[in-house]
Amino acid sequence: MLDLKSLLSNYDPKAGTLLGAVPVERTLRDLQGCFADRAAYETALAQSNPLLYTVAAVEPARGEGDLHYGIGKIMPGKIGDEYYMTKGHLHSWRPAAEFYFGLTGDGVMLLEDEASGESKIVPLQPNGVVYVPGHTAHRTMNVGATPLTYLGVYPANAGHDYSTIAKTNFRCVVIERDGKPVMMERKKL
Ligand SMILES: [Fe+2]
């Protein structure tokens, strides 16, 4: 049925909101175990529990071939040398790919092939589109001084697997060196 409510939405790129989607908030406490510098994490958390990011998704239909989409907003900031970031996830249905469209701010996506562990960082910026292939863990971080917002579009049956990342984390971290984001292997930190 061609119901206008399911055909059209509106997003606010500055606010990082999407009409009809309820934002989920993630604070520093929610990212327990994500940041490499545990001492810096505990020190920061002892002082406050800031909002790190929000995500809001429109997930209307679940049929084969349907698409879902969402908007994300990541605040600027760091824990130690590591940028504020999302938890990161794989898709429950591993072949599911995803597009990320940069809206505002200056971001980086960390991509990791699940089978080989090969990792890459890709800029996520206004007018830029990042293609996340299937079977690839993805985490987004704000490497700028203003909020980062982006849209994501993914198959309706992709699903989100956060637990695999929660157990093993990403092989690499993205840290600031000389004012720029640099990818390093976690074990070499
Ligand atoms: Fe995803």
Backbone and ligand atoms as CSV (ligand in chain L), in Angstrom:
chain,resi,resn,atom,element,x,y,z
A,1,MET,N,N,0.842,-1.191,0.000
A,1,MET,CA,C,0.000,0.000,0.000
A,1,MET,C,C,0.883,1.250,0.000
A,2,LEU,N,N,0.554,2.194,-0.859
A,2,LEU,CA,C,1.364,3.411,-0.949
A,2,LEU,C,C,0.847,4.454,0.045
A,3,ASP,N,N,1.217,4.235,1.293
A,3,ASP,CA,C,0.798,5.123,2.365
A,3,ASP,C,C,1.864,6.211,2.525
A,4,LEU,N,N,1.463,7.474,2.388
A,4,LEU,CA,C,2.433,8.573,2.392
A,4,LEU,C,C,3.317,8.561,3.636
A,5,LYS,N,N,2.752,8.101,4.751
A,5,LYS,CA,C,3.538,8.077,6.001
A,5,LYS,C,C,4.756,7.168,5.899
A,6,SER,N,N,4.611,6.100,5.096
A,6,SER,CA,C,5.750,5.190,4.951
A,6,SER,C,C,6.611,5.561,3.746
A,7,LEU,N,N,6.146,6.502,2.938
A,7,LEU,CA,C,6.893,6.877,1.728
A,7,LEU,C,C,7.797,8.078,1.955
A,8,LEU,N,N,7.472,8.873,2.966
A,8,LEU,CA,C,8.182,10.139,3.131
A,8,LEU,C,C,8.495,10.391,4.596
A,9,SER,N,N,9.718,10.804,4.843
A,9,SER,CA,C,10.059,11.275,6.190
A,9,SER,C,C,10.853,12.561,6.037
A,10,ASN,N,N,11.243,13.151,7.139
A,10,ASN,CA,C,12.085,14.346,7.112
A,10,ASN,C,C,13.152,14.191,8.175
A,11,TYR,N,N,14.369,14.623,7.837
A,11,TYR,CA,C,15.422,14.591,8.861
A,11,TYR,C,C,16.003,15.983,9.041
A,12,ASP,N,N,16.521,16.171,10.237
A,12,ASP,CA,C,17.185,17.433,10.562
A,12,ASP,C,C,18.677,17.117,10.717
A,13,PRO,N,N,19.475,17.514,9.742
A,13,PRO,CA,C,20.881,17.108,9.770
A,13,PRO,C,C,21.651,17.690,10.948
A,14,LYS,N,N,21.246,18.854,11.419
A,14,LYS,CA,C,21.963,19.471,12.555
A,14,LYS,C,C,21.585,18.785,13.863
A,15,ALA,N,N,20.276,18.578,14.031
A,15,ALA,CA,C,19.800,17.964,15.277
A,15,ALA,C,C,20.068,16.457,15.292
A,16,GLY,N,N,20.198,15.866,14.112
A,16,GLY,CA,C,20.373,14.412,14.038
A,16,GLY,C,C,19.094,13.684,14.383
A,17,THR,N,N,17.970,14.242,13.945
A,17,THR,CA,C,16.673,13.614,14.225
A,17,THR,C,C,15.956,13.292,12.928
A,18,LEU,N,N,15.038,12.342,13.036
A,18,LEU,CA,C,14.311,11.825,11.881
A,18,LEU,C,C,12.850,11.713,12.293
A,19,LEU,N,N,11.982,12.304,11.496
A,19,LEU,CA,C,10.551,12.317,11.832
A,19,LEU,C,C,10.033,10.885,11.995
A,20,GLY,N,N,9.373,10.641,13.086
A,20,GLY,CA,C,8.777,9.324,13.314
A,20,GLY,C,C,9.708,8.314,13.949
A,21,ALA,N,N,10.951,8.719,14.232
A,21,ALA,CA,C,11.914,7.788,14.834
A,21,ALA,C,C,12.285,8.276,16.233
A,22,VAL,N,N,12.231,7.380,17.188
A,22,VAL,CA,C,12.554,7.741,18.577
A,22,VAL,C,C,14.050,7.530,18.810
A,23,PRO,N,N,14.766,8.592,19.200
A,23,PRO,CA,C,16.209,8.430,19.398
A,23,PRO,C,C,16.536,7.561,20.604
A,24,VAL,N,N,17.555,6.724,20.434
A,24,VAL,CA,C,18.119,5.948,21.536
A,24,VAL,C,C,19.393,6.659,21.945
A,25,GLU,N,N,19.554,6.893,23.243
A,25,GLU,CA,C,20.735,7.619,23.723
A,25,GLU,C,C,21.761,6.657,24.301
A,26,ARG,N,N,23.023,6.922,23.986
A,26,ARG,CA,C,24.112,6.130,24.562
A,26,ARG,C,C,25.072,7.086,25.277
A,27,THR,N,N,25.275,6.826,26.555
A,27,THR,CA,C,26.175,7.671,27.337
A,27,THR,C,C,27.498,6.948,27.552
A,28,LEU,N,N,28.428,7.661,28.163
A,28,LEU,CA,C,29.760,7.079,28.406
A,28,LEU,C,C,29.651,5.743,29.138
A,29,ARG,N,N,28.734,5.661,30.109
A,29,ARG,CA,C,28.591,4.422,30.885
A,29,ARG,C,C,28.191,3.238,29.995
A,30,ASP,N,N,27.407,3.514,28.961
A,30,ASP,CA,C,26.959,2.444,28.056
A,30,ASP,C,C,28.117,1.851,27.244
A,31,LEU,N,N,29.232,2.588,27.171
A,31,LEU,CA,C,30.347,2.111,26.344
A,31,LEU,C,C,31.456,1.460,27.172
A,32,GLN,N,N,31.072,0.885,28.280
A,32,GLN,CA,C,31.998,0.134,29.130
A,32,GLN,C,C,32.747,-0.895,28.283
A,33,GLY,N,N,34.071,-0.890,28.360
A,33,GLY,CA,C,34.870,-1.891,27.660
A,33,GLY,C,C,35.215,-1.534,26.223
A,34,CYS,N,N,34.672,-0.427,25.712
A,34,CYS,CA,C,34.936,-0.060,24.310
A,34,CYS,C,C,36.261,0.680,24.144
A,35,PHE,N,N,36.564,1.566,25.080
A,35,PHE,CA,C,37.751,2.420,24.918
A,35,PHE,C,C,39.008,1.705,25.411
A,36,ALA,N,N,40.103,1.937,24.688
A,36,ALA,CA,C,41.352,1.229,24.974
A,36,ALA,C,C,41.981,1.693,26.290
A,37,ASP,N,N,41.898,2.986,26.560
A,37,ASP,CA,C,42.532,3.546,27.767
A,37,ASP,C,C,41.547,3.438,28.933
A,38,ARG,N,N,41.639,2.328,29.658
A,38,ARG,CA,C,40.643,2.048,30.719
A,38,ARG,C,C,40.747,3.046,31.862
A,39,ALA,N,N,41.984,3.466,32.179
A,39,ALA,CA,C,42.157,4.426,33.275
A,39,ALA,C,C,41.502,5.756,32.901
A,40,ALA,N,N,41.718,6.193,31.659
A,40,ALA,CA,C,41.110,7.458,31.207
A,40,ALA,C,C,39.592,7.336,31.206
A,41,TYR,N,N,39.082,6.161,30.850
A,41,TYR,CA,C,37.634,5.927,30.844
A,41,TYR,C,C,37.068,6.033,32.253
A,42,GLU,N,N,37.704,5.366,33.199
A,42,GLU,CA,C,37.204,5.376,34.581
A,42,GLU,C,C,37.290,6.781,35.178
A,43,THR,N,N,38.368,7.501,34.874
A,43,THR,CA,C,38.525,8.869,35.377
A,43,THR,C,C,37.422,9.757,34.826
A,44,ALA,N,N,37.172,9.642,33.521
A,44,ALA,CA,C,36.133,10.472,32.890
A,44,ALA,C,C,34.759,10.139,33.462
A,45,LEU,N,N,34.497,8.846,33.660
A,45,LEU,CA,C,33.182,8.416,34.136
A,45,LEU,C,C,32.956,8.831,35.590
A,46,ALA,N,N,34.046,8.904,36.354
A,46,ALA,CA,C,33.926,9.345,37.754
A,46,ALA,C,C,33.505,10.807,37.821
A,47,GLN,N,N,33.852,11.556,36.781
A,47,GLN,CA,C,33.515,12.992,36.767
A,47,GLN,C,C,32.117,13.254,36.233
A,48,SER,N,N,31.731,12.538,35.174
A,48,SER,CA,C,30.396,12.750,34.591
A,48,SER,C,C,30.063,11.585,33.654
A,49,ASN,N,N,28.824,11.564,33.217
A,49,ASN,CA,C,28.387,10.507,32.297
A,49,ASN,C,C,27.764,11.174,31.060
A,50,PRO,N,N,28.605,11.776,30.214
A,50,PRO,CA,C,28.055,12.555,29.097
A,50,PRO,C,C,27.375,11.690,28.035
A,51,LEU,N,N,26.492,12.321,27.308
A,51,LEU,CA,C,25.878,11.701,26.137
A,51,LEU,C,C,26.944,11.591,25.050
A,52,LEU,N,N,27.169,10.384,24.524
A,52,LEU,CA,C,28.148,10.227,23.442
A,52,LEU,C,C,27.472,10.239,22.079
A,53,TYR,N,N,26.323,9.540,21.981
A,53,TYR,CA,C,25.652,9.541,20.673
A,53,TYR,C,C,24.191,9.161,20.790
A,54,THR,N,N,23.458,9.477,19.737
A,54,THR,CA,C,22.064,9.033,19.616
A,54,THR,C,C,21.893,8.361,18.256
A,55,VAL,N,N,21.014,7.391,18.211
A,55,VAL,CA,C,20.613,6.793,16.936
A,55,VAL,C,C,19.092,6.694,16.918
A,56,ALA,N,N,18.522,6.920,15.757
A,56,ALA,CA,C,17.065,6.826,15.612
A,56,ALA,C,C,16.792,6.166,14.276
A,57,ALA,N,N,15.983,5.120,14.290
A,57,ALA,CA,C,15.767,4.342,13.065
A,57,ALA,C,C,14.291,4.295,12.683
A,58,VAL,N,N,14.055,4.286,11.388
A,58,VAL,CA,C,12.709,4.057,10.842
A,58,VAL,C,C,12.721,2.653,10.267
A,59,GLU,N,N,11.950,1.778,10.895
A,59,GLU,CA,C,11.992,0.362,10.511
A,59,GLU,C,C,10.570,-0.130,10.269
A,60,PRO,N,N,9.967,0.309,9.164
A,60,PRO,CA,C,8.551,0.026,8.943
A,60,PRO,C,C,8.254,-1.403,8.491
A,61,ALA,N,N,8.856,-1.821,7.406
A,61,ALA,CA,C,8.482,-3.112,6.812
A,61,ALA,C,C,9.604,-4.124,7.002
A,62,ARG,N,N,9.229,-5.394,7.039
A,62,ARG,CA,C,10.237,-6.426,7.286
A,62,ARG,C,C,10.267,-7.487,6.196
A,63,GLY,N,N,9.688,-7.195,5.061
A,63,GLY,CA,C,9.648,-8.174,3.994
A,63,GLY,C,C,10.981,-8.280,3.267
A,64,GLU,N,N,11.145,-9.360,2.530
A,64,GLU,CA,C,12.361,-9.548,1.743
A,64,GLU,C,C,12.476,-8.401,0.747
A,65,GLY,N,N,13.621,-7.763,0.681
A,65,GLY,CA,C,13.827,-6.642,-0.237
A,65,GLY,C,C,13.541,-5.287,0.378
A,66,ASP,N,N,12.926,-5.258,1.537
A,66,ASP,CA,C,12.650,-3.965,2.191
A,66,ASP,C,C,13.933,-3.354,2.734
A,67,LEU,N,N,13.863,-2.036,2.950
A,67,LEU,CA,C,14.998,-1.306,3.495
A,67,LEU,C,C,14.599,-0.606,4.783
A,68,HIS,N,N,15.566,-0.457,5.657
A,68,HIS,CA,C,15.419,0.379,6.841
A,68,HIS,C,C,16.434,1.507,6.764
A,69,TYR,N,N,16.201,2.546,7.534
A,69,TYR,CA,C,17.182,3.621,7.581
A,69,TYR,C,C,17.150,4.295,8.933
A,70,GLY,N,N,18.244,4.970,9.227
A,70,GLY,CA,C,18.338,5.627,10.518
A,70,GLY,C,C,19.288,6.805,10.449
A,71,ILE,N,N,19.276,7.585,11.513
A,71,ILE,CA,C,20.168,8.742,11.587
A,71,ILE,C,C,20.976,8.625,12.871
A,72,GLY,N,N,22.222,9.014,12.795
A,72,GLY,CA,C,23.086,8.967,13.969
A,72,GLY,C,C,23.681,10.333,14.237
A,73,LYS,N,N,23.940,10.601,15.505
A,73,LYS,CA,C,24.605,11.849,15.893
A,73,LYS,C,C,25.620,11.524,16.978
A,74,ILE,N,N,26.883,11.822,16.712
A,74,ILE,CA,C,27.948,11.555,17.685
A,74,ILE,C,C,28.535,12.895,18.137
A,75,MET,N,N,28.630,13.054,19.435
A,75,MET,CA,C,29.160,14.302,19.981
A,75,MET,C,C,30.690,14.329,19.834
A,76,PRO,N,N,31.281,15.535,19.816
A,76,PRO,CA,C,32.745,15.616,19.778
A,76,PRO,C,C,33.329,15.332,21.157
A,77,GLY,N,N,34.482,14.722,21.194
A,77,GLY,CA,C,35.148,14.470,22.471
A,77,GLY,C,C,36.061,13.262,22.368
A,78,LYS,N,N,36.858,13.058,23.421
A,78,LYS,CA,C,37.796,11.921,23.429
A,78,LYS,C,C,37.904,11.324,24.823
A,79,ILE,N,N,38.279,10.062,24.841
A,79,ILE,CA,C,38.674,9.389,26.081
A,79,ILE,C,C,40.128,9.012,25.881
A,80,GLY,N,N,41.018,9.676,26.612
A,80,GLY,CA,C,42.442,9.547,26.311
A,80,GLY,C,C,42.657,10.128,24.925
A,81,ASP,N,N,43.274,9.345,24.036
A,81,ASP,CA,C,43.499,9.807,22.654
A,81,ASP,C,C,42.455,9.262,21.690
A,82,GLU,N,N,41.485,8.546,22.216
A,82,GLU,CA,C,40.506,7.853,21.366
A,82,GLU,C,C,39.215,8.676,21.275
A,83,TYR,N,N,38.717,8.823,20.076
A,83,TYR,CA,C,37.545,9.669,19.832
A,83,TYR,C,C,36.255,9.045,20.358
A,84,TYR,N,N,35.297,9.889,20.704
A,84,TYR,CA,C,33.952,9.402,20.997
A,84,TYR,C,C,33.459,8.605,19.793
A,85,MET,N,N,32.822,7.468,20.069
A,85,MET,CA,C,32.468,6.548,18.983
A,85,MET,C,C,31.241,5.734,19.353
A,86,THR,N,N,30.752,5.009,18.380
A,86,THR,CA,C,29.637,4.096,18.628
A,86,THR,C,C,30.190,2.756,19.134
A,87,LYS,N,N,29.291,1.931,19.682
A,87,LYS,CA,C,29.722,0.597,20.116
A,87,LYS,C,C,30.272,-0.205,18.942
A,88,GLY,N,N,29.648,-0.021,17.791
A,88,GLY,CA,C,30.031,-0.796,16.614
A,88,GLY,C,C,29.297,-2.127,16.594
A,89,HIS,N,N,29.093,-2.654,15.407
A,89,HIS,CA,C,28.336,-3.906,15.291
A,89,HIS,C,C,28.629,-4.619,13.977
A,90,LEU,N,N,28.232,-5.877,13.956
A,90,LEU,CA,C,28.091,-6.640,12.718
A,90,LEU,C,C,26.597,-6.747,12.463
A,91,HIS,N,N,26.220,-7.113,11.269
A,91,HIS,CA,C,24.806,-7.379,11.036
A,91,HIS,C,C,24.529,-8.846,11.368
A,92,SER,N,N,23.388,-9.072,11.995
A,92,SER,CA,C,23.040,-10.447,12.385
A,92,SER,C,C,22.996,-11.336,11.149
A,93,TRP,N,N,22.421,-10.800,10.084
A,93,TRP,CA,C,22.489,-11.469,8.782
A,93,TRP,C,C,23.744,-10.929,8.096
A,94,ARG,N,N,24.820,-11.708,8.188
A,94,ARG,CA,C,26.153,-11.217,7.821
A,94,ARG,C,C,26.273,-10.655,6.400
A,95,PRO,N,N,25.583,-11.197,5.393
A,95,PRO,CA,C,25.762,-10.647,4.039
A,95,PRO,C,C,25.218,-9.223,3.874
A,96,ALA,N,N,24.454,-8.723,4.848
A,96,ALA,CA,C,23.825,-7.402,4.695
A,96,ALA,C,C,24.865,-6.281,4.647
A,97,ALA,N,N,24.814,-5.490,3.584
A,97,ALA,CA,C,25.671,-4.313,3.448
A,97,ALA,C,C,24.895,-3.086,3.918
A,98,GLU,N,N,25.543,-1.941,3.890
A,98,GLU,CA,C,24.899,-0.713,4.373
A,98,GLU,C,C,25.568,0.497,3.727
A,99,PHE,N,N,24.767,1.534,3.488
A,99,PHE,CA,C,25.316,2.823,3.064
A,99,PHE,C,C,25.263,3.810,4.211
A,100,TYR,N,N,26.324,4.563,4.391
A,100,TYR,CA,C,26.344,5.687,5.325
A,100,TYR,C,C,26.526,6.969,4.511
A,101,PHE,N,N,25.660,7.933,4.780
A,101,PHE,CA,C,25.738,9.231,4.094
A,101,PHE,C,C,26.114,10.287,5.129
A,102,GLY,N,N,27.263,10.934,4.942
A,102,GLY,CA,C,27.697,11.974,5.878
A,102,GLY,C,C,26.836,13.222,5.722
A,103,LEU,N,N,26.410,13.802,6.852
A,103,LEU,CA,C,25.564,15.005,6.816
A,103,LEU,C,C,26.302,16.228,7.359
A,104,THR,N,N,26.755,16.144,8.599
A,104,THR,CA,C,27.495,17.269,9.186
A,104,THR,C,C,28.699,16.731,9.950
A,105,GLY,N,N,29.685,17.594,10.137
A,105,GLY,CA,C,30.826,17.250,10.977
A,105,GLY,C,C,31.878,16.435,10.237
A,106,ASP,N,N,32.804,15.921,11.025
A,106,ASP,CA,C,33.983,15.261,10.475
A,106,ASP,C,C,34.131,13.902,11.174
A,107,GLY,N,N,33.879,12.835,10.433
A,107,GLY,CA,C,33.891,11.514,11.056
A,107,GLY,C,C,34.801,10.527,10.359
A,108,VAL,N,N,34.958,9.396,11.003
A,108,VAL,CA,C,35.722,8.291,10.435
A,108,VAL,C,C,34.950,7.012,10.738
A,109,MET,N,N,34.925,6.100,9.790
A,109,MET,CA,C,34.382,4.767,10.053
A,109,MET,C,C,35.528,3.762,10.099
A,110,LEU,N,N,35.503,2.931,11.112
A,110,LEU,CA,C,36.451,1.824,11.219
A,110,LEU,C,C,35.740,0.571,10.731
A,111,LEU,N,N,36.283,-0.032,9.686
A,111,LEU,CA,C,35.689,-1.234,9.092
A,111,LEU,C,C,36.642,-2.415,9.313
A,112,GLU,N,N,36.069,-3.555,9.666
A,112,GLU,CA,C,36.897,-4.745,9.901
A,112,GLU,C,C,36.230,-5.969,9.305
A,113,ASP,N,N,36.917,-6.594,8.366
A,113,ASP,CA,C,36.409,-7.825,7.765
A,113,ASP,C,C,36.404,-8.925,8.822
A,114,GLU,N,N,35.247,-9.537,9.017
A,114,GLU,CA,C,35.127,-10.479,10.124
A,114,GLU,C,C,36.044,-11.690,9.965
A,115,ALA,N,N,36.175,-12.189,8.742
A,115,ALA,CA,C,36.938,-13.419,8.534
A,115,ALA,C,C,38.443,-13.182,8.632
A,116,SER,N,N,38.934,-12.138,7.974
A,116,SER,CA,C,40.383,-11.939,7.892
A,116,SER,C,C,40.914,-10.977,8.951
A,117,GLY,N,N,40.037,-10.139,9.500
A,117,GLY,CA,C,40.483,-9.127,10.462
A,117,GLY,C,C,41.051,-7.888,9.780
A,118,GLU,N,N,41.128,-7.913,8.436
A,118,GLU,CA,C,41.631,-6.733,7.720
A,118,GLU,C,C,40.814,-5.502,8.114
A,119,SER,N,N,41.514,-4.421,8.427
A,119,SER,CA,C,40.842,-3.217,8.931
A,119,SER,C,C,41.196,-2.008,8.089
A,120,LYS,N,N,40.260,-1.074,8.050
A,120,LYS,CA,C,40.470,0.134,7.248
A,120,LYS,C,C,39.717,1.283,7.887
A,121,ILE,N,N,40.262,2.498,7.823
A,121,ILE,CA,C,39.474,3.661,8.226
A,121,ILE,C,C,39.101,4.454,6.977
A,122,VAL,N,N,37.858,4.925,6.987
A,122,VAL,CA,C,37.293,5.632,5.837
A,122,VAL,C,C,36.663,6.920,6.363
A,123,PRO,N,N,36.941,8.067,5.728
A,123,PRO,CA,C,36.327,9.313,6.208
A,123,PRO,C,C,34.821,9.336,5.981
A,124,LEU,N,N,34.091,9.892,6.937
A,124,LEU,CA,C,32.640,10.070,6.817
A,124,LEU,C,C,32.372,11.565,6.968
A,125,GLN,N,N,32.085,12.202,5.832
A,125,GLN,CA,C,31.974,13.652,5.809
A,125,GLN,C,C,30.772,14.084,4.969
A,126,PRO,N,N,30.334,15.357,5.128
A,126,PRO,CA,C,29.224,15.834,4.311
A,126,PRO,C,C,29.500,15.606,2.821
A,127,ASN,N,N,28.501,15.153,2.114
A,127,ASN,CA,C,28.577,14.829,0.684
A,127,ASN,C,C,29.339,13.547,0.387
A,128,GLY,N,N,29.786,12.870,1.418
A,128,GLY,CA,C,30.490,11.609,1.227
A,128,GLY,C,C,29.572,10.428,1.525
A,129,VAL,N,N,29.763,9.360,0.780
A,129,VAL,CA,C,29.002,8.124,0.994
A,129,VAL,C,C,29.983,6.998,1.275
A,130,VAL,N,N,29.769,6.278,2.358
A,130,VAL,CA,C,30.612,5.131,2.687
A,130,VAL,C,C,29.801,3.862,2.473
A,131,TYR,N,N,30.364,2.928,1.736
A,131,TYR,CA,C,29.733,1.629,1.534
A,131,TYR,C,C,30.355,0.631,2.503
A,132,VAL,N,N,29.530,0.070,3.342
A,132,VAL,CA,C,29.989,-0.955,4.283
A,132,VAL,C,C,29.578,-2.306,3.710
A,133,PRO,N,N,30.540,-3.111,3.267
A,133,PRO,CA,C,30.166,-4.414,2.677
A,133,PRO,C,C,29.597,-5.349,3.740
A,134,GLY,N,N,28.975,-6.412,3.315
A,134,GLY,CA,C,28.544,-7.448,4.247
A,134,GLY,C,C,29.741,-8.062,4.959
A,135,HIS,N,N,29.477,-8.797,6.026
A,135,HIS,CA,C,30.527,-9.500,6.777
A,135,HIS,C,C,31.585,-8.543,7.326
A,136,THR,N,N,31.204,-7.283,7.543
A,136,THR,CA,C,32.178,-6.272,7.958
A,136,THR,C,C,31.683,-5.543,9.211
A,137,ALA,N,N,32.442,-5.654,10.287
A,137,ALA,CA,C,32.105,-4.904,11.503
A,137,ALA,C,C,32.347,-3.420,11.241
A,138,HIS,N,N,31.493,-2.567,11.787
A,138,HIS,CA,C,31.650,-1.137,11.546
A,138,HIS,C,C,31.366,-0.330,12.799
A,139,ARG,N,N,32.222,0.655,13.002
A,139,ARG,CA,C,32.148,1.560,14.148
A,139,ARG,C,C,32.393,2.957,13.605
A,140,THR,N,N,31.650,3.938,14.130
A,140,THR,CA,C,31.750,5.310,13.627
A,140,THR,C,C,32.256,6.211,14.745
A,141,MET,N,N,33.134,7.140,14.403
A,141,MET,CA,C,33.650,8.057,15.423
A,141,MET,C,C,33.678,9.483,14.924
A,142,ASN,N,N,33.573,10.402,15.874
A,142,ASN,CA,C,33.610,11.823,15.555
A,142,ASN,C,C,35.041,12.311,15.772
A,143,VAL,N,N,35.715,12.706,14.700
A,143,VAL,CA,C,37.109,13.141,14.813
A,143,VAL,C,C,37.223,14.660,14.706
A,144,GLY,N,N,36.072,15.344,14.747
A,144,GLY,CA,C,36.066,16.799,14.621
A,144,GLY,C,C,35.681,17.483,15.925
A,145,ALA,N,N,35.407,18.777,15.821
A,145,ALA,CA,C,35.103,19.584,17.008
A,145,ALA,C,C,33.617,19.903,17.132
A,146,THR,N,N,32.825,19.456,16.162
A,146,THR,CA,C,31.379,19.718,16.179
A,146,THR,C,C,30.646,18.371,16.049
A,147,PRO,N,N,29.341,18.334,16.346
A,147,PRO,CA,C,28.628,17.056,16.228
A,147,PRO,C,C,28.703,16.470,14.815
A,148,LEU,N,N,28.825,15.153,14.771
A,148,LEU,CA,C,28.827,14.416,13.502
A,148,LEU,C,C,27.435,13.815,13.318
A,149,THR,N,N,26.823,14.037,12.161
A,149,THR,CA,C,25.544,13.372,11.881
A,149,THR,C,C,25.632,12.660,10.535
A,150,TYR,N,N,24.856,11.590,10.409
A,150,TYR,CA,C,24.891,10.763,9.193
A,150,TYR,C,C,23.610,9.948,9.106
A,151,LEU,N,N,23.292,9.549,7.898
A,151,LEU,CA,C,22.175,8.631,7.656
A,151,LEU,C,C,22.740,7.260,7.301
A,152,GLY,N,N,22.061,6.217,7.708
A,152,GLY,CA,C,22.439,4.860,7.331
A,152,GLY,C,C,21.250,4.160,6.690
A,153,VAL,N,N,21.498,3.398,5.636
A,153,VAL,CA,C,20.434,2.648,4.954
A,153,VAL,C,C,20.875,1.196,4.830
A,154,TYR,N,N,20.019,0.268,5.242
A,154,TYR,CA,C,20.417,-1.138,5.337
A,154,TYR,C,C,19.211,-2.038,5.089
A,155,PRO,N,N,19.466,-3.280,4.689
A,155,PRO,CA,C,18.358,-4.209,4.452
A,155,PRO,C,C,17.538,-4.400,5.727
A,156,ALA,N,N,16.224,-4.510,5.539
A,156,ALA,CA,C,15.330,-4.632,6.696
A,156,ALA,C,C,15.647,-5.856,7.544
A,157,ASN,N,N,16.193,-6.891,6.915
A,157,ASN,CA,C,16.472,-8.110,7.680
A,157,ASN,C,C,17.930,-8.191,8.139
A,158,ALA,N,N,18.651,-7.042,8.130
A,158,ALA,CA,C,20.061,-7.056,8.528
A,158,ALA,C,C,20.227,-7.448,10.001
A,159,GLY,N,N,19.473,-6.812,10.863
A,159,GLY,CA,C,19.616,-7.060,12.304
A,159,GLY,C,C,20.933,-6.503,12.819
A,160,HIS,N,N,21.032,-6.325,14.123
A,160,HIS,CA,C,22.255,-5.775,14.722
A,160,HIS,C,C,22.840,-6.777,15.715
A,161,ASP,N,N,24.075,-7.163,15.480
A,161,ASP,CA,C,24.789,-8.048,16.406
A,161,ASP,C,C,25.840,-7.203,17.135
A,162,TYR,N,N,25.517,-6.806,18.363
A,162,TYR,CA,C,26.468,-6.023,19.177
A,162,TYR,C,C,27.336,-6.932,20.037
A,163,SER,N,N,26.858,-8.156,20.276
A,163,SER,CA,C,27.525,-8.991,21.277
A,163,SER,C,C,28.891,-9.496,20.805
A,164,THR,N,N,29.038,-9.738,19.498
A,164,THR,CA,C,30.342,-10.222,19.013
A,164,THR,C,C,31.422,-9.173,19.272
A,165,ILE,N,N,31.097,-7.909,18.985
A,165,ILE,CA,C,32.053,-6.817,19.230
A,165,ILE,C,C,32.278,-6.628,20.730
A,166,ALA,N,N,31.206,-6.754,21.510
A,166,ALA,CA,C,31.341,-6.567,22.962
A,166,ALA,C,C,32.313,-7.584,23.544
A,167,LYS,N,N,32.358,-8.780,22.948
A,167,LYS,CA,C,33.257,-9.832,23.449
A,167,LYS,C,C,34.703,-9.592,23.033
A,168,THR,N,N,34.900,-9.220,21.779
A,168,THR,CA,C,36.267,-9.209,21.238
A,168,THR,C,C,36.793,-7.808,20.947
A,169,ASN,N,N,35.910,-6.836,20.889
A,169,ASN,CA,C,36.221,-5.476,20.453
A,169,ASN,C,C,36.827,-5.517,19.037
A,170,PHE,N,N,37.118,-4.336,18.473
A,170,PHE,CA,C,37.745,-4.277,17.155
A,170,PHE,C,C,39.239,-4.554,17.325
A,171,ARG,N,N,39.840,-5.104,16.278
A,171,ARG,CA,C,41.284,-5.380,16.329
A,171,ARG,C,C,42.090,-4.098,16.418
A,172,CYS,N,N,41.551,-3.031,15.809
A,172,CYS,CA,C,42.290,-1.769,15.743
A,172,CYS,C,C,41.568,-0.666,16.511
A,173,VAL,N,N,42.322,0.330,16.901
A,173,VAL,CA,C,41.757,1.525,17.525
A,173,VAL,C,C,42.101,2.721,16.626
A,174,VAL,N,N,41.305,3.768,16.752
A,174,VAL,CA,C,41.589,5.008,16.019
A,174,VAL,C,C,41.858,6.083,17.061
A,175,ILE,N,N,43.078,6.601,17.038
A,175,ILE,CA,C,43.472,7.592,18.040
A,175,ILE,C,C,43.984,8.854,17.363
A,176,GLU,N,N,44.019,9.921,18.140
A,176,GLU,CA,C,44.519,11.180,17.586
A,176,GLU,C,C,46.027,11.252,17.747
A,177,ARG,N,N,46.709,11.498,16.628
A,177,ARG,CA,C,48.160,11.717,16.645
A,177,ARG,C,C,48.433,12.965,15.804
A,178,ASP,N,N,49.071,13.967,16.433
A,178,ASP,CA,C,49.356,15.236,15.745
A,178,ASP,C,C,48.090,15.827,15.127
A,179,GLY,N,N,46.989,15.719,15.848
A,179,GLY,CA,C,45.739,16.334,15.413
A,179,GLY,C,C,44.979,15.555,14.354
A,180,LYS,N,N,45.471,14.355,14.027
A,180,LYS,CA,C,44.808,13.568,12.963
A,180,LYS,C,C,44.443,12.170,13.452
A,181,PRO,N,N,43.358,11.596,12.894
A,181,PRO,CA,C,43.024,10.221,13.270
A,181,PRO,C,C,43.963,9.210,12.623
A,182,VAL,N,N,44.468,8.320,13.446
A,182,VAL,CA,C,45.401,7.288,12.981
A,182,VAL,C,C,44.910,5.934,13.494
A,183,MET,N,N,44.958,4.930,12.631
A,183,MET,CA,C,44.549,3.580,13.038
A,183,MET,C,C,45.769,2.799,13.516
A,184,MET,N,N,45.615,2.142,14.655
A,184,MET,CA,C,46.702,1.310,15.200
A,184,MET,C,C,46.140,-0.012,15.666
A,185,GLU,N,N,46.971,-1.038,15.654
A,185,GLU,CA,C,46.515,-2.304,16.207
A,185,GLU,C,C,46.404,-2.184,17.731
A,186,ARG,N,N,45.293,-2.685,18.270
A,186,ARG,CA,C,45.045,-2.569,19.703
A,186,ARG,C,C,46.199,-3.173,20.523
A,187,LYS,N,N,46.712,-4.313,20.069
A,187,LYS,CA,C,47.739,-4.990,20.865
A,187,LYS,C,C,49.095,-4.251,20.830
A,188,LYS,N,N,49.240,-3.291,19.910
A,188,LYS,CA,C,50.505,-2.547,19.833
A,188,LYS,C,C,50.447,-1.223,20.589
A,189,LEU,N,N,49.325,-0.950,21.216
A,189,LEU,CA,C,49.182,0.323,21.957
A,189,LEU,C,C,50.140,0.369,23.142
L,1,LIG,FE,FE,25.104,-1.414,10.435
